[in-house]
Amino acid sequence: MQHTERGFVKLFGGFSKKSEHQGGLPPARLRRVMDYIEAHLKEDLSLRRMADVLEMSPYHFGRLFKQTTGLTPHQYLMRQRIMKARELLADDRLSVAEISRQLGFASHAHFTTVFRKLSGMTPTKYRRKNVK
């Protein structure tokens, strides 16, 4: 799934984007780390691993990422995983538990909790409403 800011904004309110770079991460560096996150959604992505992509300390990376996006790196990661989950739930060949595993959630319960928090319903209810 290609990351799109418009899709992100539509689903989760997005983040403010300044017309000129004023502190925070420069656009090219932000894109690099966002692309990395998207490519590694299934993995256990620690703050350190994300920061290493930009050769920064985890503390400095976390501060700059939040300054730039309005979200912590972890919040952004969870939102990206839920966006991918919504796409996968549209195909009923995969179980909800399998989708949870594929997206790197610690457990099915954790997936359900995060999905409900960000989508307003459980993955199963979402699937029932959206599978054709």
N, CA, C and O atoms as a printed pandas DataFrame, in Angstrom:
     atom_number atom_name residue_name chain_id  residue_number  x_coord  y_coord  z_coord
0              1         N          MET        A               1    0.851   -1.178    0.000
1              2        CA          MET        A               1    0.000    0.000    0.000
2              3         C          MET        A               1    0.892    1.235    0.000
3              4         O          MET        A               1    1.743    1.383    0.877
4              5         N          GLN        A               2    0.713    2.085   -0.936
5              6        CA          GLN        A               2    1.499    3.303   -1.035
6              7         C          GLN        A               2    0.993    4.313   -0.014
7              8         O          GLN        A               2   -0.210    4.549    0.092
8              9         N          HIS        A               3    1.912    4.906    0.734
9             10        CA          HIS        A               3    1.525    5.912    1.719
10            11         C          HIS        A               3    1.016    7.145    0.987
11            12         O          HIS        A               3    1.677    7.655    0.082
12            13         N          THR        A               4   -0.142    7.615    1.372
13            14        CA          THR        A               4   -0.653    8.862    0.829
14            15         C          THR        A               4   -1.085    9.737    1.981
15            16         O          THR        A               4   -1.806    9.296    2.876
16            17         N          GLU        A               5   -0.647   10.967    1.955
17            18        CA          GLU        A               5   -1.037   11.877    3.021
18            19         C          GLU        A               5   -2.538   12.121    3.001
19            20         O          GLU        A               5   -3.154   12.266    4.057
20            21         N          ARG        A               6   -3.126   12.167    1.827
21            22        CA          ARG        A               6   -4.557   12.404    1.736
22            23         C          ARG        A               6   -5.328   11.265    2.405
23            24         O          ARG        A               6   -6.276   11.516    3.150
24            25         N          GLY        A               7   -4.933   10.017    2.147
25            26        CA          GLY        A               7   -5.589    8.879    2.784
26            27         C          GLY        A               7   -5.399    8.898    4.285
27            28         O          GLY        A               7   -6.311    8.561    5.039
28            29         N          PHE        A               8   -4.226    9.289    4.715
29            30        CA          PHE        A               8   -3.931    9.391    6.139
30            31         C          PHE        A               8   -4.806   10.453    6.784
31            32         O          PHE        A               8   -5.387   10.224    7.845
32            33         N          VAL        A               9   -4.901   11.606    6.152
33            34        CA          VAL        A               9   -5.712   12.697    6.688
34            35         C          VAL        A               9   -7.170   12.277    6.756
35            36         O          VAL        A               9   -7.848   12.537    7.750
36            37         N          LYS        A              10   -7.653   11.632    5.708
37            38        CA          LYS        A              10   -9.050   11.212    5.665
38            39         C          LYS        A              10   -9.381   10.250    6.801
39            40         O          LYS        A              10  -10.430   10.379    7.432
40            41         N          LEU        A              11   -8.502    9.291    7.068
41            42        CA          LEU        A              11   -8.770    8.291    8.096
42            43         C          LEU        A              11   -8.521    8.788    9.510
43            44         O          LEU        A              11   -9.275    8.458   10.425
44            45         N          PHE        A              12   -7.486    9.567    9.697
45            46        CA          PHE        A              12   -7.044    9.843   11.057
46            47         C          PHE        A              12   -6.821   11.313   11.379
47            48         O          PHE        A              12   -6.246   11.625   12.422
48            49         N          GLY        A              13   -7.244   12.199   10.542
49            50        CA          GLY        A              13   -7.090   13.608   10.862
50            51         C          GLY        A              13   -5.744   14.168   10.473
51            52         O          GLY        A              13   -5.569   15.385   10.420
52            53         N          GLY        A              14   -4.799   13.306   10.204
53            54        CA          GLY        A              14   -3.516   13.721    9.686
54            55         C          GLY        A              14   -2.696   14.606   10.581
55            56         O          GLY        A              14   -2.870   14.628   11.800
56            57         N          PHE        A              15   -1.814   15.324    9.968
57            58        CA          PHE        A              15   -0.938   16.219   10.694
58            59         C          PHE        A              15   -0.799   17.494    9.884
59            60         O          PHE        A              15   -1.004   17.520    8.671
60            61         N          SER        A              16   -0.447   18.536   10.589
61            62        CA          SER        A              16   -0.289   19.797    9.882
62            63         C          SER        A              16    1.026   19.779    9.118
63            64         O          SER        A              16    2.015   19.209    9.578
64            65         N          LYS        A              17    1.027   20.390    7.981
65            66        CA          LYS        A              17    2.199   20.418    7.135
66            67         C          LYS        A              17    2.495   21.877    6.823
67            68         O          LYS        A              17    1.655   22.578    6.258
68            69         N          LYS        A              18    3.664   22.326    7.184
69            70        CA          LYS        A              18    4.022   23.709    6.935
70            71         C          LYS        A              18    4.526   23.859    5.504
71            72         O          LYS        A              18    5.161   22.956    4.960
72            73         N          SER        A              19    4.237   24.998    4.909
73            74        CA          SER        A              19    4.657   25.212    3.535
74            75         C          SER        A              19    6.177   25.325    3.432
75            76         O          SER        A              19    6.748   24.948    2.408
76            77         N          GLU        A              20    6.825   25.819    4.439
77            78        CA          GLU        A              20    8.271   25.897    4.452
78            79         C          GLU        A              20    8.772   25.089    5.630
79            80         O          GLU        A              20    8.117   25.008    6.669
80            81         N          HIS        A              21    9.936   24.495    5.458
81            82        CA          HIS        A              21   10.527   23.719    6.533
82            83         C          HIS        A              21   10.980   24.666    7.637
83            84         O          HIS        A              21   11.861   25.499    7.423
84            85         N          GLN        A              22   10.379   24.538    8.818
85            86        CA          GLN        A              22   10.747   25.372    9.968
86            87         C          GLN        A              22   10.945   24.454   11.163
87            88         O          GLN        A              22   10.027   24.259   11.960
88            89         N          GLY        A              23   12.131   23.895   11.289
89            90        CA          GLY        A              23   12.368   22.945   12.356
90            91         C          GLY        A              23   11.768   21.602   11.989
91            92         O          GLY        A              23   11.172   21.450   10.923
92            93         N          GLY        A              24   11.923   20.657   12.850
93            94        CA          GLY        A              24   11.411   19.327   12.555
94            95         C          GLY        A              24   12.272   18.643   11.509
95            96         O          GLY        A              24   13.401   19.056   11.244
96            97         N          LEU        A              25   11.730   17.609   10.930
97            98        CA          LEU        A              25   12.454   16.848    9.910
98            99         C          LEU        A              25   12.235   17.471    8.540
99           100         O          LEU        A              25   11.108   17.828    8.195
100          101         N          PRO        A              26   13.292   17.605    7.762
101          102        CA          PRO        A              26   13.115   18.067    6.389
102          103         C          PRO        A              26   12.250   17.063    5.613
103          104         O          PRO        A              26   12.277   15.871    5.918
104          105         N          PRO        A              27   11.495   17.522    4.629
105          106        CA          PRO        A              27   10.578   16.637    3.901
106          107         C          PRO        A              27   11.226   15.352    3.369
107          108         O          PRO        A              27   10.623   14.282    3.463
108          109         N          ALA        A              28   12.416   15.434    2.824
109          110        CA          ALA        A              28   13.059   14.238    2.264
110          111         C          ALA        A              28   13.379   13.214    3.362
111          112         O          ALA        A              28   13.243   12.009    3.146
112          113         N          ARG        A              29   13.795   13.682    4.511
113          114        CA          ARG        A              29   14.103   12.765    5.614
114          115         C          ARG        A              29   12.816   12.179    6.194
115          116         O          ARG        A              29   12.775   11.002    6.552
116          117         N          LEU        A              30   11.768   12.997    6.287
117          118        CA          LEU        A              30   10.484   12.499    6.760
118          119         C          LEU        A              30    9.974   11.411    5.817
119          120         O          LEU        A              30    9.515   10.365    6.275
120          121         N          ARG        A              31   10.047   11.645    4.514
121          122        CA          ARG        A              31    9.599   10.662    3.516
122          123         C          ARG        A              31   10.403    9.374    3.649
123          124         O          ARG        A              31    9.846    8.279    3.560
124          125         N          ARG        A              32   11.721    9.503    3.862
125          126        CA          ARG        A              32   12.571    8.310    3.981
126          127         C          ARG        A              32   12.129    7.445    5.160
127          128         O          ARG        A              32   12.015    6.227    5.021
128          129         N          VAL        A              33   11.883    8.050    6.301
129          130        CA          VAL        A              33   11.493    7.258    7.467
130          131         C          VAL        A              33   10.068    6.732    7.320
131          132         O          VAL        A              33    9.780    5.623    7.769
132          133         N          MET        A              34    9.171    7.498    6.706
133          134        CA          MET        A              34    7.806    7.021    6.475
134          135         C          MET        A              34    7.809    5.824    5.516
135          136         O          MET        A              34    7.086    4.851    5.727
136          137         N          ASP        A              35    8.610    5.904    4.484
137          138        CA          ASP        A              35    8.729    4.782    3.550
138          139         C          ASP        A              35    9.287    3.548    4.252
139          140         O          ASP        A              35    8.839    2.428    4.009
140          141         N          TYR        A              36   10.261    3.764    5.119
141          142        CA          TYR        A              36   10.839    2.651    5.873
142          143         C          TYR        A              36    9.775    1.998    6.769
143          144         O          TYR        A              36    9.659    0.773    6.816
144          145         N          ILE        A              37    9.019    2.814    7.464
145          146        CA          ILE        A              37    7.964    2.296    8.343
146          147         C          ILE        A              37    6.975    1.478    7.528
147          148         O          ILE        A              37    6.616    0.366    7.916
148          149         N          GLU        A              38    6.540    2.018    6.410
149          150        CA          GLU        A              38    5.574    1.308    5.575
150          151         C          GLU        A              38    6.125   -0.027    5.082
151          152         O          GLU        A              38    5.399   -1.020    5.046
152          153         N          ALA        A              39    7.385   -0.056    4.709
153          154        CA          ALA        A              39    8.001   -1.275    4.194
154          155         C          ALA        A              39    8.233   -2.328    5.287
155          156         O          ALA        A              39    8.428   -3.505    4.985
156          157         N          HIS        A              40    8.211   -1.906    6.540
157          158        CA          HIS        A              40    8.519   -2.815    7.649
158          159         C          HIS        A              40    7.384   -2.906    8.673
159          160         O          HIS        A              40    7.634   -3.149    9.854
160          161         N          LEU        A              41    6.149   -2.714    8.229
161          162        CA          LEU        A              41    4.999   -2.732    9.137
162          163         C          LEU        A              41    4.901   -4.031    9.938
163          164         O          LEU        A              41    4.459   -4.021   11.087
164          165         N          LYS        A              42    5.307   -5.129    9.344
165          166        CA          LYS        A              42    5.162   -6.438    9.974
166          167         C          LYS        A              42    6.185   -6.682   11.077
167          168         O          LYS        A              42    6.041   -7.617   11.864
168          169         N          GLU        A              43    7.197   -5.860   11.135
169          170        CA          GLU        A              43    8.303   -6.081   12.063
170          171         C          GLU        A              43    8.111   -5.302   13.358
171          172         O          GLU        A              43    7.294   -4.385   13.442
172          173         N          ASP        A              44    8.872   -5.685   14.342
173          174        CA          ASP        A              44    8.875   -4.978   15.613
174          175         C          ASP        A              44    9.741   -3.733   15.432
175          176         O          ASP        A              44   10.965   -3.796   15.550
176          177         N          LEU        A              45    9.109   -2.624   15.149
177          178        CA          LEU        A              45    9.844   -1.389   14.874
178          179         C          LEU        A              45   10.009   -0.571   16.145
179          180         O          LEU        A              45    9.057    0.028   16.645
180          181         N          SER        A              46   11.193   -0.557   16.642
181          182        CA          SER        A              46   11.482    0.242   17.829
182          183         C          SER        A              46   11.828    1.667   17.403
183          184         O          SER        A              46   12.144    1.933   16.243
184          185         N          LEU        A              47   11.760    2.553   18.355
185          186        CA          LEU        A              47   12.164    3.932   18.112
186          187         C          LEU        A              47   13.612    3.959   17.622
187          188         O          LEU        A              47   13.953    4.730   16.725
188          189         N          ARG        A              48   14.451    3.128   18.204
189          190        CA          ARG        A              48   15.866    3.070   17.805
190          191         C          ARG        A              48   15.998    2.688   16.327
191          192         O          ARG        A              48   16.773    3.311   15.600
192          193         N          ARG        A              49   15.261    1.684   15.878
193          194        CA          ARG        A              49   15.356    1.264   14.473
194          195         C          ARG        A              49   14.909    2.378   13.543
195          196         O          ARG        A              49   15.527    2.601   12.502
196          197         N          MET        A              50   13.845    3.078   13.903
197          198        CA          MET        A              50   13.379    4.177   13.061
198          199         C          MET        A              50   14.411    5.303   13.034
199          200         O          MET        A              50   14.689    5.876   11.980
200          201         N          ALA        A              51   14.971    5.610   14.190
201          202        CA          ALA        A              51   15.980    6.670   14.285
202          203         C          ALA        A              51   17.236    6.306   13.506
203          204         O          ALA        A              51   17.875    7.173   12.911
204          205         N          ASP        A              52   17.589    5.029   13.509
205          206        CA          ASP        A              52   18.781    4.586   12.782
206          207         C          ASP        A              52   18.665    4.842   11.281
207          208         O          ASP        A              52   19.673    5.066   10.611
208          209         N          VAL        A              53   17.451    4.811   10.753
209          210        CA          VAL        A              53   17.242    5.088    9.326
210          211         C          VAL        A              53   17.779    6.471    8.982
211          212         O          VAL        A              53   18.316    6.682    7.894
212          213         N          LEU        A              54   17.634    7.406    9.908
213          214        CA          LEU        A              54   18.078    8.782    9.681
214          215         C          LEU        A              54   19.391    9.102   10.398
215          216         O          LEU        A              54   19.837   10.249   10.438
216          217         N          GLU        A              55   19.994    8.052   10.963
217          218        CA          GLU        A              55   21.263    8.212   11.684
218          219         C          GLU        A              55   21.155    9.291   12.764
219          220         O          GLU        A              55   21.969   10.212   12.838
220          221         N          MET        A              56   20.120    9.143   13.598
221          222        CA          MET        A              56   19.867   10.082   14.689
222          223         C          MET        A              56   19.718    9.308   15.985
223          224         O          MET        A              56   19.510    8.095   15.973
224          225         N          SER        A              57   19.824   10.000   17.086
225          226        CA          SER        A              57   19.524    9.370   18.363
226          227         C          SER        A              57   18.012    9.184   18.460
227          228         O          SER        A              57   17.256    9.977   17.898
228          229         N          PRO        A              58   17.565    8.153   19.162
229          230        CA          PRO        A              58   16.124    7.945   19.307
230          231         C          PRO        A              58   15.411    9.164   19.914
231          232         O          PRO        A              58   14.319    9.531   19.480
232          233         N          TYR        A              59   16.032    9.778   20.909
233          234        CA          TYR        A              59   15.415   10.934   21.559
234          235         C          TYR        A              59   15.219   12.077   20.556
235          236         O          TYR        A              59   14.127   12.633   20.436
236          237         N          HIS        A              60   16.281   12.410   19.848
237          238        CA          HIS        A              60   16.227   13.518   18.898
238          239         C          HIS        A              60   15.247   13.201   17.765
239          240         O          HIS        A              60   14.457   14.058   17.369
240          241         N          PHE        A              61   15.296   11.986   17.249
241          242        CA          PHE        A              61   14.374   11.580   16.192
242          243         C          PHE        A              61   12.927   11.699   16.662
243          244         O          PHE        A              61   12.092   12.268   15.958
244          245         N          GLY        A              62   12.624   11.169   17.843
245          246        CA          GLY        A              62   11.262   11.214   18.364
246          247         C          GLY        A              62   10.739   12.632   18.487
247          248         O          GLY        A              62    9.595   12.914   18.129
248          249         N          ARG        A              63   11.575   13.517   18.990
249          250        CA          ARG        A              63   11.169   14.921   19.138
250          251         C          ARG        A              63   10.902   15.565   17.778
251          252         O          ARG        A              63    9.882   16.227   17.588
252          253         N          LEU        A              64   11.820   15.368   16.840
253          254        CA          LEU        A              64   11.664   15.986   15.525
254          255         C          LEU        A              64   10.490   15.386   14.749
255          256         O          LEU        A              64    9.779   16.106   14.048
256          257         N          PHE        A              65   10.285   14.076   14.869
257          258        CA          PHE        A              65    9.165   13.441   14.178
258          259         C          PHE        A              65    7.849   14.016   14.689
259          260         O          PHE        A              65    6.967   14.362   13.904
260          261         N          LYS        A              66    7.723   14.115   16.009
261          262        CA          LYS        A              66    6.483   14.656   16.572
262          263         C          LYS        A              66    6.319   16.133   16.214
263          264         O          LYS        A              66    5.208   16.577   15.924
264          265         N          GLN        A              67    7.395   16.883   16.230
265          266        CA          GLN        A              67    7.325   18.303   15.856
266          267         C          GLN        A              67    6.835   18.438   14.412
267          268         O          GLN        A              67    6.074   19.352   14.095
268          269         N          THR        A              68    7.265   17.540   13.555
269          270        CA          THR        A              68    6.921   17.603   12.140
270          271         C          THR        A              68    5.510   17.098   11.855
271          272         O          THR        A              68    4.781   17.704   11.070
272          273         N          THR        A              69    5.123   15.996   12.487
273          274        CA          THR        A              69    3.862   15.340   12.140
274          275         C          THR        A              69    2.730   15.568   13.135
275          276         O          THR        A              69    1.556   15.416   12.798
276          277         N          GLY        A              70    3.088   15.932   14.357
277          278        CA          GLY        A              70    2.074   16.042   15.406
278          279         C          GLY        A              70    1.796   14.698   16.079
279          280         O          GLY        A              70    0.980   14.618   16.997
280          281         N          LEU        A              71    2.466   13.655   15.627
281          282        CA          LEU        A              71    2.303   12.310   16.177
282          283         C          LEU        A              71    3.651   11.779   16.637
283          284         O          LEU        A              71    4.691   12.128   16.079
284          285         N          THR        A              72    3.623   10.936   17.653
285          286        CA          THR        A              72    4.852   10.239   18.008
286          287         C          THR        A              72    5.115    9.191   16.928
287          288         O          THR        A              72    4.190    8.801   16.215
288          289         N          PRO        A              73    6.347    8.736   16.797
289          290        CA          PRO        A              73    6.602    7.664   15.830
290          291         C          PRO        A              73    5.719    6.437   16.077
291          292         O          PRO        A              73    5.248    5.820   15.122
292          293         N          HIS        A              74    5.489    6.078   17.331
293          294        CA          HIS        A              74    4.648    4.926   17.647
294          295         C          HIS        A              74    3.201    5.159   17.198
295          296         O          HIS        A              74    2.578    4.258   16.637
296          297         N          GLN        A              75    2.666    6.351   17.437
297          298        CA          GLN        A              75    1.300    6.654   16.993
298          299         C          GLN        A              75    1.197    6.550   15.472
299          300         O          GLN        A              75    0.225    6.009   14.945
300          301         N          TYR        A              76    2.189    7.064   14.783
301          302        CA          TYR        A              76    2.189    6.988   13.319
302          303         C          TYR        A              76    2.240    5.532   12.862
303          304         O          TYR        A              76    1.497    5.139   11.963
304          305         N          LEU        A              77    3.106    4.734   13.472
305          306        CA          LEU        A              77    3.226    3.319   13.137
306          307         C          LEU        A              77    1.894    2.599   13.330
307          308         O          LEU        A              77    1.470    1.842   12.458
308          309         N          MET        A              78    1.236    2.826   14.458
309          310        CA          MET        A              78   -0.046    2.168   14.712
310          311         C          MET        A              78   -1.094    2.592   13.682
311          312         O          MET        A              78   -1.872    1.757   13.221
312          313         N          ARG        A              79   -1.127    3.847   13.323
313          314        CA          ARG        A              79   -2.088    4.320   12.322
314          315         C          ARG        A              79   -1.815    3.676   10.959
315          316         O          ARG        A              79   -2.747    3.299   10.248
316          317         N          GLN        A              80   -0.545    3.555   10.604
317          318        CA          GLN        A              80   -0.204    2.905    9.335
318          319         C          GLN        A              80   -0.619    1.439    9.351
319          320         O          GLN        A              80   -1.138    0.931    8.357
320          321         N          ARG        A              81   -0.396    0.766   10.458
321          322        CA          ARG        A              81   -0.802   -0.640   10.558
322          323         C          ARG        A              81   -2.319   -0.785   10.440
323          324         O          ARG        A              81   -2.804   -1.725    9.809
324          325         N          ILE        A              82   -3.060    0.130   11.036
325          326        CA          ILE        A              82   -4.518    0.048   10.964
326          327         C          ILE        A              82   -4.996    0.363    9.551
327          328         O          ILE        A              82   -5.952   -0.254    9.082
328          329         N          MET        A              83   -4.368    1.292    8.869
329          330        CA          MET        A              83   -4.733    1.558    7.473
330          331         C          MET        A              83   -4.535    0.299    6.631
331          332         O          MET        A              83   -5.389   -0.046    5.814
332          333         N          LYS        A              84   -3.409   -0.385    6.831
333          334        CA          LYS        A              84   -3.148   -1.627    6.098
334          335         C          LYS        A              84   -4.158   -2.699    6.508
335          336         O          LYS        A              84   -4.626   -3.463    5.663
336          337         N          ALA        A              85   -4.493   -2.759    7.785
337          338        CA          ALA        A              85   -5.467   -3.745    8.269
338          339         C          ALA        A              85   -6.820   -3.527    7.597
339          340         O          ALA        A              85   -7.476   -4.494    7.211
340          341         N          ARG        A              86   -7.236   -2.302    7.457
341          342        CA          ARG        A              86   -8.521   -2.012    6.813
342          343         C          ARG        A              86   -8.520   -2.539    5.377
343          344         O          ARG        A              86   -9.525   -3.068    4.902
344          345         N          GLU        A              87   -7.406   -2.393    4.704
345          346        CA          GLU        A              87   -7.267   -2.910    3.344
346          347         C          GLU        A              87   -7.353   -4.447    3.351
347          348         O          GLU        A              87   -8.058   -5.030    2.527
348          349         N          LEU        A              88   -6.643   -5.094    4.270
349          350        CA          LEU        A              88   -6.637   -6.557    4.344
350          351         C          LEU        A              88   -7.983   -7.121    4.794
351          352         O          LEU        A              88   -8.365   -8.212    4.373
352          353         N          LEU        A              89   -8.691   -6.402    5.630
353          354        CA          LEU        A              89   -9.986   -6.880    6.111
354          355         C          LEU        A              89  -11.043   -6.916    5.009
355          356         O          LEU        A              89  -12.038   -7.631    5.125
356          357         N          ALA        A              90  -10.831   -6.155    3.955
357          358        CA          ALA        A              90  -11.781   -6.151    2.842
358          359         C          ALA        A              90  -11.779   -7.492    2.102
359          360         O          ALA        A              90  -12.731   -7.809    1.388
360          361         N          ASP        A              91  -10.721   -8.271    2.271
361          362        CA          ASP        A              91  -10.620   -9.603    1.666
362          363         C          ASP        A              91  -10.833  -10.628    2.773
363          364         O          ASP        A              91  -10.015  -10.732    3.688
364          365         N          ASP        A              92  -11.916  -11.380    2.698
365          366        CA          ASP        A              92  -12.255  -12.281    3.798
366          367         C          ASP        A              92  -11.501  -13.619    3.773
367          368         O          ASP        A              92  -11.841  -14.528    4.531
368          369         N          ARG        A              93  -10.492  -13.748    2.918
369          370        CA          ARG        A              93   -9.707  -14.986    2.904
370          371         C          ARG        A              93   -8.757  -15.089    4.090
371          372         O          ARG        A              93   -8.394  -16.193    4.495
372          373         N          LEU        A              94   -8.352  -13.963    4.648
373          374        CA          LEU        A              94   -7.473  -13.962    5.822
374          375         C          LEU        A              94   -8.306  -13.771    7.081
375          376         O          LEU        A              94   -9.228  -12.956    7.112
376          377         N          SER        A              95   -7.975  -14.525    8.110
377          378        CA          SER        A              95   -8.674  -14.342    9.383
378          379         C          SER        A              95   -8.176  -13.062   10.044
379          380         O          SER        A              95   -7.105  -12.553    9.711
380          381         N          VAL        A              96   -8.950  -12.559   10.966
381          382        CA          VAL        A              96   -8.549  -11.363   11.716
382          383         C          VAL        A              96   -7.265  -11.649   12.484
383          384         O          VAL        A              96   -6.385  -10.792   12.566
384          385         N          ALA        A              97   -7.155  -12.845   13.044
385          386        CA          ALA        A              97   -5.939  -13.215   13.782
386          387         C          ALA        A              97   -4.720  -13.227   12.856
387          388         O          ALA        A              97   -3.640  -12.784   13.248
388          389         N          GLU        A              98   -4.885  -13.730   11.635
389          390        CA          GLU        A              98   -3.776  -13.755   10.678
390          391         C          GLU        A              98   -3.370  -12.339   10.283
391          392         O          GLU        A              98   -2.179  -12.049   10.165
392          393         N          ILE        A              99   -4.326  -11.473   10.083
393          394        CA          ILE        A              99   -4.020  -10.073    9.764
394          395         C          ILE        A              99   -3.250   -9.437   10.913
395          396         O          ILE        A              99   -2.287   -8.701   10.696
396          397         N          SER        A             100   -3.674   -9.723   12.119
397          398        CA          SER        A             100   -2.982   -9.214   13.305
398          399         C          SER        A             100   -1.518   -9.650   13.300
399          400         O          SER        A             100   -0.624   -8.836   13.536
400          401         N          ARG        A             101   -1.276  -10.918   13.035
401          402        CA          ARG        A             101    0.104  -11.440   12.994
402          403         C          ARG        A             101    0.894  -10.807   11.858
403          404         O          ARG        A             101    2.052  -10.427   12.031
404          405         N          GLN        A             102    0.258  -10.696   10.688
405          406        CA          GLN        A             102    0.949  -10.141    9.523
406          407         C          GLN        A             102    1.383   -8.697    9.734
407          408         O          GLN        A             102    2.366   -8.245    9.146
408          409         N          LEU        A             103    0.654   -7.982   10.567
409          410        CA          LEU        A             103    0.961   -6.567   10.778
410          411         C          LEU        A             103    1.795   -6.307   12.024
411          412         O          LEU        A             103    2.009   -5.156   12.404
412          413         N          GLY        A             104    2.263   -7.368   12.656
413          414        CA          GLY        A             104    3.214   -7.202   13.750
414          415         C          GLY        A             104    2.628   -6.834   15.095
415          416         O          GLY        A             104    3.350   -6.345   15.965
416          417         N          PHE        A             105    1.348   -7.053   15.288
417          418        CA          PHE        A             105    0.760   -6.772   16.598
418          419         C          PHE        A             105    1.175   -7.865   17.578
419          420         O          PHE        A             105    1.321   -9.027   17.199
420          421         N          ALA        A             106    1.359   -7.490   18.818
421          422        CA          ALA        A             106    1.811   -8.424   19.850
422          423         C          ALA        A             106    0.804   -9.551   20.069
423          424         O          ALA        A             106    1.181  -10.681   20.381
424          425         N          SER        A             107   -0.472   -9.236   19.903
425          426        CA          SER        A             107   -1.517  -10.239   20.096
426          427         C          SER        A             107   -2.770   -9.803   19.344
427          428         O          SER        A             107   -2.901   -8.655   18.921
428          429         N          HIS        A             108   -3.673  -10.747   19.195
429          430        CA          HIS        A             108   -4.960  -10.448   18.566
430          431         C          HIS        A             108   -5.711   -9.401   19.397
431          432         O          HIS        A             108   -6.358   -8.510   18.846
432          433         N          ALA        A             109   -5.620   -9.517   20.723
433          434        CA          ALA        A             109   -6.300   -8.563   21.610
434          435         C          ALA        A             109   -5.736   -7.153   21.433
435          436         O          ALA        A             109   -6.490   -6.180   21.415
436          437         N          HIS        A             110   -4.418   -7.043   21.303
437          438        CA          HIS        A             110   -3.807   -5.731   21.108
438          439         C          HIS        A             110   -4.266   -5.129   19.777
439          440         O          HIS        A             110   -4.587   -3.943   19.707
440          441         N          PHE        A             111   -4.295   -5.940   18.737
441          442        CA          PHE        A             111   -4.786   -5.490   17.436
442          443         C          PHE        A             111   -6.219   -4.970   17.546
443          444         O          PHE        A             111   -6.531   -3.888   17.050
444          445         N          THR        A             112   -7.078   -5.738   18.193
445          446        CA          THR        A             112   -8.480   -5.343   18.337
446          447         C          THR        A             112   -8.601   -4.033   19.105
447          448         O          THR        A             112   -9.384   -3.162   18.726
448          449         N          THR        A             113   -7.838   -3.889   20.173
449          450        CA          THR        A             113   -7.877   -2.665   20.983
450          451         C          THR        A             113   -7.452   -1.447   20.164
451          452         O          THR        A             113   -8.125   -0.416   20.182
452          453         N          VAL        A             114   -6.340   -1.568   19.449
453          454        CA          VAL        A             114   -5.847   -0.444   18.649
454          455         C          VAL        A             114   -6.811   -0.142   17.504
455          456         O          VAL        A             114   -7.099    1.022   17.222
456          457         N          PHE        A             115   -7.304   -1.179   16.850
457          458        CA          PHE        A             115   -8.233   -0.987   15.741
458          459         C          PHE        A             115   -9.485   -0.261   16.214
459          460         O          PHE        A             115   -9.946    0.679   15.567
460          461         N          ARG        A             116  -10.031   -0.697   17.339
461          462        CA          ARG        A             116  -11.243   -0.060   17.871
462          463         C          ARG        A             116  -10.967    1.396   18.232
463          464         O          ARG        A             116  -11.786    2.273   17.958
464          465         N          LYS        A             117   -9.832    1.648   18.837
465          466        CA          LYS        A             117   -9.498    3.016   19.244
466          467         C          LYS        A             117   -9.397    3.947   18.035
467          468         O          LYS        A             117   -9.863    5.085   18.089
468          469         N          LEU        A             118   -8.795    3.473   16.955
469          470        CA          LEU        A             118   -8.571    4.329   15.793
470          471         C          LEU        A             118   -9.706    4.301   14.768
471          472         O          LEU        A             118   -9.866    5.248   13.998
472          473         N          SER        A             119  -10.488    3.233   14.754
473          474        CA          SER        A             119  -11.546    3.104   13.748
474          475         C          SER        A             119  -12.956    3.193   14.317
475          476         O          SER        A             119  -13.918    3.352   13.565
476          477         N          GLY        A             120  -13.085    3.094   15.625
477          478        CA          GLY        A             120  -14.405    3.196   16.228
478          479         C          GLY        A             120  -15.202    1.905   16.234
479          480         O          GLY        A             120  -16.360    1.888   16.651
480          481         N          MET        A             121  -14.585    0.820   15.771
481          482        CA          MET        A             121  -15.259   -0.484   15.799
482          483         C          MET        A             121  -14.196   -1.584   15.790
483          484         O          MET        A             121  -13.026   -1.331   15.503
484          485         N          THR        A             122  -14.617   -2.788   16.104
485          486        CA          THR        A             122  -13.678   -3.910   16.100
486          487         C          THR        A             122  -13.360   -4.301   14.657
487          488         O          THR        A             122  -14.107   -3.951   13.742
488          489         N          PRO        A             123  -12.264   -5.018   14.449
489          490        CA          PRO        A             123  -11.947   -5.474   13.093
490          491         C          PRO        A             123  -13.049   -6.357   12.505
491          492         O          PRO        A             123  -13.353   -6.262   11.316
492          493         N          THR        A             124  -13.640   -7.207   13.327
493          494        CA          THR        A             124  -14.702   -8.089   12.840
494          495         C          THR        A             124  -15.918   -7.290   12.387
495          496         O          THR        A             124  -16.501   -7.572   11.340
496          497         N          LYS        A             125  -16.294   -6.300   13.175
497          498        CA          LYS        A             125  -17.433   -5.463   12.795
498          499         C          LYS        A             125  -17.107   -4.668   11.531
499          500         O          LYS        A             125  -17.956   -4.527   10.651
500          501         N          TYR        A             126  -15.904   -4.159   11.441
501          502        CA          TYR        A             126  -15.478   -3.435   10.245
502          503         C          TYR        A             126  -15.593   -4.347    9.016
503          504         O          TYR        A             126  -16.102   -3.941    7.972
504          505         N          ARG        A             127  -15.118   -5.566    9.159
505          506        CA          ARG        A             127  -15.170   -6.527    8.039
506          507         C          ARG        A             127  -16.609   -6.780    7.613
507          508         O          ARG        A             127  -16.919   -6.765    6.421
508          509         N          ARG        A             128  -17.485   -7.013    8.582
509          510        CA          ARG        A             128  -18.893   -7.281    8.260
510          511         C          ARG        A             128  -19.523   -6.137    7.477
511          512         O          ARG        A             128  -20.347   -6.359    6.590
512          513         N          LYS        A             129  -19.126   -4.910    7.815
513          514        CA          LYS        A             129  -19.704   -3.738    7.155
514          515         C          LYS        A             129  -19.086   -3.476    5.791
515          516         O          LYS        A             129  -19.702   -2.812    4.957
516          517         N          ASN        A             130  -17.868   -3.988    5.543
517          518        CA          ASN        A             130  -17.141   -3.577    4.342
518          519         C          ASN        A             130  -16.799   -4.683    3.354
519          520         O          ASN        A             130  -16.335   -4.375    2.256
520          521         N          VAL        A             131  -17.003   -5.940    3.684
521          522        CA          VAL        A             131  -16.720   -7.008    2.729
522          523         C          VAL        A             131  -17.895   -7.161    1.793
523          524         O          VAL        A             131  -19.051   -7.197    2.215
524          525         N          LYS        A             132  -17.583   -7.248    0.524
525          526        CA          LYS        A             132  -18.654   -7.347   -0.480
526          527         C          LYS        A             132  -18.726   -8.731   -1.048
527          528         O          LYS        A             132  -19.566   -9.002   -1.906
